[in-house]
């Protein structure tokens, strides 16, 4: 059977073999051999763990409490635990797939190897939504802490007209756009430099959060924990779905598969290590926060952790240090989120699913420069003009869909390629992957109807692009397609 007379069903289900992914990772751009090898392996285990922590801590701690506590009350602690359990189940699945398929692209690549091209395209679209929207949301929250810091240090704040998007008292979020532009410039310089700067910023942010816990606990009052769950189970479930936005960093680790030294061992360690660090800090900060301040005061509170420290101490300096730490740490989150999106686009471009500009790598820096510029423009527009509440829930939706697919992918790859070398295997298989899917489905179910409507619109747009461009330009539709389809038929 030749590519020209392949049926639609076979086109949608064609899979890219794991061996082809590994070959591409070493060969670089298959359509431009003169470019040489693709991404460079320059990231070590500690730096990769810091990438995971950096992409995660900074959203849930510095920003999400102001939206999640009004939903769940002090029981927001339980919401974070639910999110952490779901993330832990998924992290084990990620650890296995990253050790078996150590390439860029994250869930998109795993879906392409296990579920087929259409599923991979949908997952890739979810990831692009997840990263673009979360990057914009984080950039918006950065402006809040920047304003808080300038007020504490210099007694002035930037006007809302240029620090908030339409619908939230402003016209354009200028600080968010500036932050995204600076992060993109750093990413264009190269991954090694970006990873080093991220590590420094992550260590600073962890130090600031330790300060919050130590100082904030002195103002802890058990009476603030009553009533513990004022809005009941429904409130906890809604908050858990929202705060899952805070665990996006686990996926960001897997996007670095082609830039990591010894990926079969490094990737699983970094994913699990990052999850442990993040969970401990989230739970402690949430507990101290709701213990030091009445849950009803969180709603609409900008720079909430800074305000809590000032309430507890009656002094300005702890809040100033916290705000400065938040300004620095949110930069690291934005940096890693943008990094993750560019690597997913790179993988999709290399497979022919997107135009060639997305797979081009700079010979001097080893980074996909054109790809990064496009990402910066798109995310900058979201940060400038889209209300923050829409951004958070859309990110949770994209993250949860991607996590569920990873968990399914573990089961599928175990069945189809049981002999494939794996540096890590999920304990309790197949119960753990199945529980991960169920937990993700539960959190998706509790998202708002508006989020489902926006997500459906995004998927409709993604399908138009797939059938209009990607299906015919996919490298699996080229001369090598017949071989791949034969292999798919034998293993499927």
KOLLUMVO-89993 format. One record per residue (C-alpha): residue number from 1; x, y, z. Coordinates in pm, 1 decimal. Example, Ala and Ser with C-alpha at 12.3 -4.5 7.8 and 13.67 -1.06 7.14 Angstrom:
REC  seq  xx  yy  zz
REC  1  1230.0  -450.0  780.0 $
REC  2  1367.0  -106.0  714.0 $
# end
This chain:
REC  seq  xx  yy  zz
REC  1  0.0  0.0  0.0 $
REC  2  145.1  336.5  -101.6 $
REC  3  98.3  668.7  78.9 $
REC  4  -129.0  793.8  -199.6 $
REC  5  -397.2  528.8  -149.1 $
REC  6  -383.1  498.4  228.5 $
REC  7  -731.3  522.7  381.5 $
REC  8  -830.5  807.8  612.3 $
REC  9  -854.8  580.5  915.5 $
REC  10  -499.1  453.9  862.6 $
REC  11  -373.7  808.6  820.3 $
REC  12  -529.1  916.1  1148.6 $
REC  13  -393.4  611.2  1334.8 $
REC  14  -43.5  595.9  1184.8 $
REC  15  219.7  590.2  1456.3 $
REC  16  576.8  704.8  1461.7 $
REC  17  798.4  421.4  1591.4 $
REC  18  1008.6  486.9  1902.3 $
REC  19  1317.1  400.2  1697.2 $
REC  20  1231.7  683.2  1456.1 $
REC  21  1204.0  931.7  1743.5 $
REC  22  1544.9  830.6  1876.6 $
REC  23  1699.4  850.3  1530.0 $
REC  24  1557.8  1198.9  1475.1 $
REC  25  1693.5  1313.7  1810.7 $
REC  26  2046.3  1223.4  1703.8 $
REC  27  2022.1  1328.2  1338.5 $
REC  28  1864.0  1672.1  1379.5 $
REC  29  1638.7  1813.4  1108.0 $
REC  30  1563.1  1531.9  858.2 $
REC  31  1471.7  1785.8  589.7 $
REC  32  1791.7  1988.0  630.8 $
REC  33  2087.6  1754.3  697.5 $
REC  34  2334.8  2037.0  639.7 $
REC  35  2211.1  2195.8  960.2 $
REC  36  2370.5  1914.0  1157.3 $
REC  37  2248.2  1766.9  1480.9 $
REC  38  1943.7  1924.3  1644.3 $
REC  39  1915.7  2018.8  2011.4 $
REC  40  2224.8  1980.1  2230.7 $
REC  41  2250.8  1767.6  2546.7 $
REC  42  2376.2  2022.7  2800.8 $
REC  43  2139.1  1985.4  3100.1 $
REC  44  2226.6  1777.6  3406.7 $
REC  45  2007.7  1611.3  3670.8 $
REC  46  2008.7  1896.3  3926.2 $
REC  47  1941.3  2161.6  3663.5 $
REC  48  1656.3  1955.8  3519.4 $
REC  49  1499.4  1913.8  3863.5 $
REC  50  1523.7  2290.2  3905.7 $
REC  51  1350.1  2332.5  3570.0 $
REC  52  1059.5  2126.6  3707.6 $
REC  53  1051.6  2320.5  4033.8 $
REC  54  1098.8  2648.6  3848.6 $
REC  55  805.5  2581.5  3616.2 $
REC  56  580.1  2490.7  3905.6 $
REC  57  648.2  2690.3  4222.0 $
REC  58  559.2  3047.2  4151.6 $
REC  59  209.2  2992.6  4018.6 $
REC  60  28.6  2792.0  4286.2 $
REC  61  205.6  2961.7  4575.9 $
REC  62  234.6  3323.3  4467.4 $
REC  63  -87.9  3351.1  4272.1 $
REC  64  -340.3  3065.2  4285.0 $
REC  65  -430.0  3100.6  4653.8 $
REC  66  -620.5  3422.6  4581.4 $
REC  67  -854.8  3230.5  4349.2 $
REC  68  -858.6  2885.7  4512.3 $
REC  69  -912.6  2982.0  4879.4 $
REC  70  -1243.0  3163.5  4804.8 $
REC  71  -1362.1  2840.7  4639.1 $
REC  72  -1261.0  2594.5  4911.8 $
REC  73  -1188.8  2798.1  5225.0 $
REC  74  -915.7  2656.1  5452.9 $
REC  75  -981.8  2320.1  5284.9 $
REC  76  -769.6  2451.3  4998.0 $
REC  77  -500.8  2240.6  5167.5 $
REC  78  -702.5  1931.8  5073.4 $
REC  79  -736.7  2067.7  4719.4 $
REC  80  -358.6  2086.3  4689.8 $
REC  81  -327.9  1732.5  4828.4 $
REC  82  -576.0  1605.1  4566.4 $
REC  83  -378.7  1783.1  4297.7 $
REC  84  -53.8  1641.4  4434.2 $
REC  85  -189.7  1283.9  4441.6 $
REC  86  -307.3  1315.2  4081.5 $
REC  87  26.5  1466.6  3983.5 $
REC  88  215.6  1190.1  4168.3 $
REC  89  29.0  914.9  3985.1 $
REC  90  94.7  1089.9  3656.2 $
REC  91  457.3  1163.1  3745.7 $
REC  92  524.8  790.5  3772.7 $
REC  93  375.4  744.1  3425.0 $
REC  94  582.9  1031.0  3289.0 $
REC  95  894.0  879.3  3445.7 $
REC  96  843.1  553.3  3256.0 $
REC  97  768.4  714.2  2920.4 $
REC  98  1055.3  963.6  2945.0 $
REC  99  1297.1  679.2  3016.7 $
REC  100  1164.4  479.7  2718.2 $
REC  101  1123.6  770.7  2472.7 $
REC  102  1378.9  1036.4  2583.0 $
REC  103  1296.3  1299.1  2319.4 $
REC  104  1147.7  1648.3  2304.5 $
REC  105  774.6  1689.4  2263.1 $
REC  106  648.2  1552.5  2593.7 $
REC  107  297.2  1403.3  2575.2 $
REC  108  273.7  1482.6  2204.4 $
REC  109  564.6  1250.2  2124.0 $
REC  110  436.1  979.0  2358.1 $
REC  111  90.7  990.8  2197.3 $
REC  112  245.5  975.8  1848.3 $
REC  113  434.4  661.0  1946.0 $
REC  114  138.0  488.9  2109.7 $
REC  115  -204.4  622.1  2003.8 $
REC  116  -153.3  755.2  1651.8 $
REC  117  -121.2  1080.1  1460.8 $
REC  118  -463.7  1234.9  1524.4 $
REC  119  -439.0  1167.2  1898.4 $
REC  120  -87.2  1312.5  1896.9 $
REC  121  -208.4  1625.2  1718.0 $
REC  122  -491.1  1674.2  1968.7 $
REC  123  -253.7  1624.0  2261.7 $
REC  124  -1.9  1859.5  2104.5 $
REC  125  -276.6  2119.5  2068.0 $
REC  126  -367.8  2074.7  2434.8 $
REC  127  -3.6  2123.2  2531.3 $
REC  128  26.6  2437.0  2321.6 $
REC  129  -286.8  2572.2  2489.5 $
REC  130  -156.9  2469.5  2831.0 $
REC  131  181.3  2636.3  2790.0 $
REC  132  68.2  2947.9  2605.2 $
REC  133  -216.9  3020.9  2843.4 $
REC  134  -19.4  2943.6  3159.5 $
REC  135  269.5  3158.9  3039.6 $
REC  136  27.0  3446.3  2987.8 $
REC  137  -142.6  3391.8  3325.1 $
REC  138  189.8  3386.7  3507.5 $
REC  139  304.3  3702.3  3329.8 $
REC  140  -17.2  3877.2  3437.0 $
REC  141  35.5  3779.8  3801.8 $
REC  142  395.7  3905.6  3779.7 $
REC  143  262.0  4256.1  3726.6 $
REC  144  68.2  4232.6  4054.1 $
REC  145  378.8  4159.5  4258.7 $
REC  146  583.6  4414.5  4065.2 $
REC  147  328.6  4680.3  4157.6 $
REC  148  333.0  4567.5  4519.2 $
REC  149  714.1  4588.8  4525.8 $
REC  150  732.4  4935.8  4370.4 $
REC  151  470.6  5060.7  4614.6 $
REC  152  664.3  4927.0  4912.9 $
REC  153  1001.2  5055.8  4790.7 $
REC  154  912.2  5380.7  4616.4 $
REC  155  553.6  5459.7  4710.9 $
REC  156  400.5  5440.5  4364.7 $
REC  157  214.7  5190.2  4150.1 $
REC  158  170.8  5169.9  3776.4 $
REC  159  -181.2  5263.5  3661.8 $
REC  160  -429.3  4982.7  3605.4 $
REC  161  -474.8  5094.1  3245.5 $
REC  162  -133.0  4948.2  3159.5 $
REC  163  -106.2  4669.8  3418.7 $
REC  164  -437.2  4484.2  3372.9 $
REC  165  -607.9  4326.7  3070.7 $
REC  166  -952.8  4430.6  2939.2 $
REC  167  -1228.8  4323.2  3174.7 $
REC  168  -1011.6  4371.5  3482.2 $
REC  169  -982.8  4747.6  3490.4 $
REC  170  -722.4  4798.3  3220.6 $
REC  171  -653.2  4812.2  2850.4 $
REC  172  -323.1  4626.9  2813.0 $
REC  173  -90.0  4444.1  3053.1 $
REC  174  245.5  4603.5  2968.6 $
REC  175  455.8  4434.6  3245.4 $
REC  176  342.7  4091.7  3125.6 $
REC  177  445.1  4167.7  2768.7 $
REC  178  786.5  4297.8  2880.2 $
REC  179  848.3  3985.9  3092.1 $
REC  180  768.1  3752.2  2802.6 $
REC  181  995.6  3947.0  2567.6 $
REC  182  1288.9  3927.6  2812.3 $
REC  183  1241.1  3552.8  2865.8 $
REC  184  1231.1  3489.6  2491.5 $
REC  185  1555.0  3682.0  2442.8 $
REC  186  1721.3  3464.9  2707.6 $
REC  187  1590.8  3143.1  2548.7 $
REC  188  1729.3  3247.3  2210.9 $
REC  189  2073.2  3273.9  2376.0 $
REC  190  2066.6  2897.6  2446.0 $
REC  191  1939.3  2625.5  2679.0 $
REC  192  2253.0  2592.8  2893.0 $
REC  193  2250.2  2961.3  2986.1 $
REC  194  1873.4  2959.8  3046.4 $
REC  195  1897.0  2651.6  3271.7 $
REC  196  2174.6  2809.6  3480.2 $
REC  197  1986.2  3135.4  3534.2 $
REC  198  1669.3  2939.0  3613.9 $
REC  199  1853.6  2738.1  3880.4 $
REC  200  1971.3  3055.2  4054.7 $
REC  201  1620.1  3204.7  4050.2 $
REC  202  1464.4  2881.6  4182.1 $
REC  203  1701.6  2868.4  4478.9 $
REC  204  1617.0  3232.5  4557.0 $
REC  205  1243.6  3163.0  4544.6 $
REC  206  1270.9  2860.0  4773.3 $
REC  207  1460.6  3076.9  5022.5 $
REC  208  1184.9  3338.6  5010.0 $
REC  209  916.6  3075.3  5068.0 $
REC  210  1106.0  2938.3  5366.9 $
REC  211  1100.0  3295.8  5501.5 $
REC  212  722.5  3308.2  5450.5 $
REC  213  670.7  2979.0  5633.7 $
REC  214  897.4  3071.2  5927.6 $
REC  215  754.6  3423.2  5972.4 $
REC  216  395.9  3341.4  5875.9 $
REC  217  361.1  3056.3  6122.9 $
REC  218  409.2  3302.6  6410.3 $
REC  219  71.6  3449.0  6316.6 $
REC  220  -102.1  3111.9  6286.6 $
REC  221  -444.1  3100.4  6459.0 $
REC  222  -641.2  2777.8  6457.0 $
REC  223  -965.6  2979.2  6462.1 $
REC  224  -890.2  3085.2  6102.0 $
REC  225  -936.8  2722.4  5998.1 $
REC  226  -1304.5  2726.1  6100.6 $
REC  227  -1521.4  2655.8  5914.9 $
REC  228  -1274.4  2428.8  5739.9 $
REC  229  -1480.3  2360.0  5425.7 $
REC  230  -1744.5  2635.1  5410.3 $
REC  231  -1848.1  2547.1  5054.3 $
REC  232  -1838.5  2170.6  5103.1 $
REC  233  -1705.6  1898.3  4876.1 $
REC  234  -1810.1  2093.0  4566.0 $
REC  235  -1586.8  2382.8  4668.2 $
REC  236  -1288.5  2156.1  4733.3 $
REC  237  -1336.0  1982.1  4398.2 $
REC  238  -1358.1  2312.4  4210.6 $
REC  239  -1045.7  2441.5  4385.2 $
REC  240  -856.0  2118.4  4314.3 $
REC  241  -936.1  2155.1  3944.0 $
REC  242  -811.3  2514.2  3948.4 $
REC  243  -491.3  2454.8  4143.9 $
REC  244  -390.1  2170.8  3916.1 $
REC  245  -270.0  2458.2  3699.0 $
REC  246  11.9  2471.0  3955.0 $
REC  247  155.5  2130.2  3858.7 $
REC  248  236.0  2210.6  3495.3 $
REC  249  608.4  2193.5  3571.3 $
REC  250  610.0  1814.0  3562.8 $
REC  251  529.7  1821.0  3193.3 $
REC  252  794.8  2087.5  3136.3 $
REC  253  1064.0  1844.8  3256.4 $
REC  254  972.4  1595.1  2986.4 $
REC  255  999.4  1856.3  2710.8 $
REC  256  1377.0  1862.7  2769.3 $
REC  257  1425.5  1501.1  2662.5 $
REC  258  1674.7  1581.5  2384.5 $
REC  259  1879.4  1831.8  2586.0 $
REC  260  1948.3  1616.5  2891.8 $
REC  261  2260.5  1415.8  2967.3 $
REC  262  2188.2  1045.5  3028.8 $
REC  263  1811.8  1096.1  2979.9 $
REC  264  1700.9  741.1  3073.2 $
REC  265  1808.3  805.3  3431.9 $
REC  266  1800.5  1183.9  3457.0 $
REC  267  1442.3  1240.3  3338.0 $
REC  268  1265.2  1004.9  3585.8 $
REC  269  1474.6  1134.7  3876.7 $
REC  270  1404.7  1497.8  3791.4 $
REC  271  1029.4  1446.7  3752.4 $
REC  272  988.0  1265.7  4083.9 $
REC  273  1231.6  1496.5  4264.9 $
REC  274  1055.1  1809.3  4140.6 $
REC  275  715.4  1672.4  4246.9 $
REC  276  837.3  1602.1  4600.8 $
REC  277  985.5  1950.0  4644.6 $
REC  278  679.2  2121.4  4499.0 $
REC  279  426.1  1925.3  4705.7 $
REC  280  603.5  1994.1  5035.6 $
REC  281  622.9  2368.3  4968.9 $
REC  282  264.7  2395.8  4840.3 $
REC  283  114.1  2223.5  5143.0 $
REC  284  320.1  2416.6  5400.0 $
REC  285  259.7  2755.6  5237.8 $
REC  286  -114.0  2688.9  5198.2 $
REC  287  -143.1  2578.1  5561.6 $
REC  288  45.7  2880.4  5694.2 $
REC  289  -146.1  3117.3  5464.9 $
REC  290  -497.4  3011.4  5566.6 $
REC  291  -387.8  2984.6  5930.1 $
REC  292  -254.0  3340.1  5937.9 $
REC  293  -536.3  3510.5  5747.0 $
REC  294  -914.4  3456.3  5742.8 $
REC  295  -1014.8  3271.8  5426.7 $
REC  296  -1268.9  3541.1  5332.0 $
REC  297  -987.5  3796.0  5289.5 $
REC  298  -818.8  3608.8  5003.3 $
REC  299  -1074.5  3698.1  4736.6 $
REC  300  -938.7  3957.3  4492.2 $
REC  301  -621.8  4000.9  4697.8 $
REC  302  -321.9  4097.0  4486.5 $
REC  303  24.0  3984.9  4606.4 $
REC  304  -148.9  3781.6  4879.1 $
REC  305  152.5  3625.5  5050.6 $
REC  306  317.4  3964.8  5085.5 $
REC  307  1.3  4104.9  5243.9 $
REC  308  -12.8  3812.6  5489.2 $
REC  309  342.4  3876.8  5610.8 $
REC  310  265.7  4243.6  5669.6 $
REC  311  -48.9  4145.0  5860.9 $
REC  312  145.3  3901.8  6079.4 $
REC  313  446.6  4122.6  6157.8 $
REC  314  300.7  4470.7  6129.4 $
REC  315  618.0  4563.3  5942.7 $
REC  316  694.8  4641.2  5580.9 $
REC  317  1024.3  4457.8  5525.8 $
REC  318  901.3  4093.9  5522.6 $
REC  319  640.7  4178.1  5260.2 $
REC  320  900.5  4367.4  5057.9 $
REC  321  1137.4  4069.8  5058.6 $
REC  322  850.2  3838.3  4964.8 $
REC  323  739.9  4059.2  4677.3 $
REC  324  1098.0  4086.4  4549.2 $
REC  325  1128.9  3708.6  4565.6 $
REC  326  797.8  3668.0  4381.9 $
REC  327  907.8  3905.0  4105.1 $
REC  328  1224.7  3699.7  4055.3 $
REC  329  1061.7  3358.6  4089.5 $
REC  330  776.4  3426.5  3850.7 $
REC  331  1039.3  3515.1  3591.3 $
REC  332  1174.8  3159.5  3625.9 $
REC  333  828.0  3008.7  3580.6 $
REC  334  764.3  3212.6  3268.0 $
REC  335  1106.4  3120.0  3131.5 $
REC  336  1049.9  2746.7  3169.6 $
REC  337  691.7  2752.4  3042.3 $
REC  338  800.6  2933.4  2725.8 $
REC  339  1089.4  2689.0  2693.3 $
REC  340  851.3  2393.7  2711.3 $
REC  341  621.7  2533.7  2445.2 $
REC  342  904.5  2600.6  2200.6 $
REC  343  1029.3  2240.9  2236.8 $
REC  344  686.7  2094.3  2169.5 $
REC  345  652.9  2311.9  1860.6 $
REC  346  1003.1  2204.1  1757.0 $
REC  347  900.2  1837.9  1773.4 $
REC  348  578.5  1898.1  1582.6 $
REC  349  766.9  2094.9  1318.2 $
REC  350  1026.1  1819.7  1283.3 $
REC  351  748.1  1569.7  1218.8 $
REC  352  607.4  1793.5  944.0 $
REC  353  292.2  1869.9  1142.2 $
REC  354  379.7  2240.7  1146.7 $
REC  355  568.5  2464.5  899.3 $
REC  356  951.1  2430.4  877.7 $
REC  357  1018.7  2751.3  1072.1 $
REC  358  931.2  2570.7  1396.1 $
REC  359  1206.6  2307.8  1354.8 $
REC  360  1491.6  2539.7  1253.5 $
REC  361  1770.8  2547.3  1511.4 $
REC  362  2025.7  2828.1  1535.2 $
REC  363  2375.8  2703.2  1454.5 $
REC  364  2530.8  2939.7  1711.1 $
REC  365  2303.2  2891.2  2013.2 $
REC  366  2147.6  2549.4  1943.6 $
REC  367  1803.7  2700.7  2013.9 $
REC  368  1498.8  2724.4  1782.7 $
REC  369  1512.5  3103.6  1748.0 $
REC  370  1230.4  3163.6  1496.2 $
REC  371  1004.2  2929.9  1689.8 $
REC  372  1078.7  3122.1  2012.1 $
REC  373  994.7  3458.5  1855.5 $
REC  374  657.0  3328.7  1731.7 $
REC  375  578.4  3190.0  2077.2 $
REC  376  674.0  3519.7  2239.1 $
REC  377  439.8  3719.4  2015.4 $
REC  378  144.5  3483.6  2069.1 $
REC  379  183.1  3453.1  2446.5 $
REC  380  249.1  3825.3  2475.9 $
REC  381  -82.3  3902.2  2307.4 $
REC  382  -264.3  3668.0  2548.6 $
REC  383  -96.7  3831.5  2849.1 $
REC  384  -178.2  4176.9  2718.5 $
REC  385  -546.7  4135.6  2641.5 $
REC  386  -706.4  3820.4  2793.4 $
REC  387  -868.7  3828.3  3143.6 $
REC  388  -682.2  3622.7  3402.5 $
REC  389  -969.7  3400.4  3518.1 $
REC  390  -1010.4  3250.1  3171.5 $
REC  391  -641.1  3172.2  3151.9 $
REC  392  -616.6  2967.0  3473.1 $
REC  393  -893.6  2715.2  3404.6 $
REC  394  -791.5  2670.8  3039.8 $
REC  395  -442.7  2579.9  3157.4 $
REC  396  -582.4  2320.3  3398.5 $
REC  397  -789.4  2167.7  3118.9 $
REC  398  -493.0  2137.9  2882.0 $
REC  399  -268.9  1998.1  3155.6 $
REC  400  -519.4  1736.2  3269.1 $
REC  401  -587.5  1611.5  2915.5 $
REC  402  -214.2  1576.9  2849.5 $
REC  403  -158.9  1396.2  3181.1 $
REC  404  -441.2  1150.9  3109.4 $
REC  405  -295.5  1068.5  2767.8 $
REC  406  47.4  1001.5  2919.6 $
REC  407  -109.4  754.1  3161.2 $
REC  408  -292.6  575.9  2879.3 $
REC  409  30.4  578.4  2677.6 $
REC  410  211.3  376.5  2945.8 $
REC  411  -43.9  95.9  2914.9 $
REC  412  -42.8  101.4  2534.6 $
REC  413  337.2  98.9  2507.0 $
REC  414  365.5  -186.8  2757.3 $
REC  415  130.9  -392.5  2536.8 $
REC  416  276.7  -296.9  2199.3 $
REC  417  647.7  -286.6  2286.0 $
REC  418  702.2  -490.4  2603.8 $
REC  419  1072.6  -542.2  2526.1 $
REC  420  1149.6  -171.6  2479.8 $
REC  421  1430.3  -69.3  2721.8 $
REC  422  1294.5  134.2  3012.0 $
REC  423  1510.3  306.7  3270.6 $
REC  424  1209.2  322.2  3505.6 $
REC  425  886.8  122.1  3533.6 $
REC  426  564.4  235.7  3698.5 $
REC  427  513.8  43.3  4024.6 $
REC  428  170.8  -111.6  4066.8 $
REC  429  108.9  -133.7  3691.1 $
REC  430  -163.2  -121.4  3554.5 $
REC  431  -346.3  11.8  3862.4 $
REC  432  -140.0  332.4  3891.9 $
REC  433  -190.6  446.9  3529.6 $
REC  434  -563.2  365.6  3553.7 $
REC  435  -597.3  565.8  3877.7 $
REC  436  -412.4  854.4  3715.7 $
REC  437  -664.2  861.7  3428.5 $
REC  438  -958.0  849.4  3670.6 $
REC  439  -817.7  1132.2  3885.6 $
REC  440  -756.2  1349.7  3579.5 $
REC  441  -1107.9  1279.2  3456.8 $
REC  442  -1253.8  1374.7  3795.5 $
REC  443  -1074.1  1709.7  3797.0 $
REC  444  -1172.8  1780.2  3435.9 $
REC  445  -1537.2  1709.7  3525.8 $
REC  446  -1527.9  1982.8  3792.0 $
REC  447  -1409.0  2259.2  3558.3 $
REC  448  -1659.9  2528.3  3460.1 $
REC  449  -1888.8  2516.3  3157.8 $
REC  450  -1714.5  2825.7  3015.5 $
REC  451  -1383.8  2639.3  3024.1 $
REC  452  -1534.8  2346.2  2832.6 $
REC  453  -1677.0  2584.4  2571.2 $
REC  454  -1344.7  2764.7  2519.6 $
REC  455  -1160.0  2433.1  2508.2 $
REC  456  -1401.4  2295.8  2248.2 $
REC  457  -1342.7  2604.0  2036.0 $
REC  458  -967.1  2553.7  2057.9 $
REC  459  -996.2  2187.0  1956.2 $
REC  460  -1217.8  2278.7  1660.7 $
REC  461  -951.6  2522.5  1541.5 $
REC  462  -681.1  2258.3  1592.7 $
REC  463  -872.7  2003.9  1383.1 $
REC  464  -912.6  2256.0  1101.8 $
REC  465  -535.3  2305.7  1097.0 $
REC  466  -473.4  1930.9  1105.5 $
REC  467  -701.2  1844.6  814.0 $
REC  468  -605.0  2156.2  622.2 $
REC  469  -224.8  2129.5  663.1 $
REC  470  -74.2  1876.1  900.9 $
REC  471  -227.9  1553.2  767.1 $
REC  472  -83.4  1603.8  419.8 $
REC  473  249.7  1753.5  532.6 $
REC  474  323.8  1491.3  798.3 $
REC  475  649.2  1308.5  729.8 $
REC  476  451.6  986.3  771.1 $
REC  477  266.1  1086.3  455.4 $
REC  478  595.4  1087.8  262.8 $
REC  479  798.8  806.5  103.5 $
REC  480  866.6  640.8  438.2 $
REC  481  493.8  616.1  520.1 $
REC  482  446.1  267.9  370.1 $
REC  483  718.1  124.1  593.0 $
REC  484  574.1  289.4  902.3 $
REC  485  222.7  174.1  818.1 $
REC  486  344.4  -184.0  774.6 $
REC  487  511.2  -169.4  1115.1 $
REC  488  195.9  -19.2  1265.5 $
REC  489  -11.8  -302.3  1116.8 $
REC  490  217.2  -568.2  1264.0 $
REC  491  227.5  -415.4  1613.7 $
REC  492  -125.5  -279.6  1627.9 $
# end
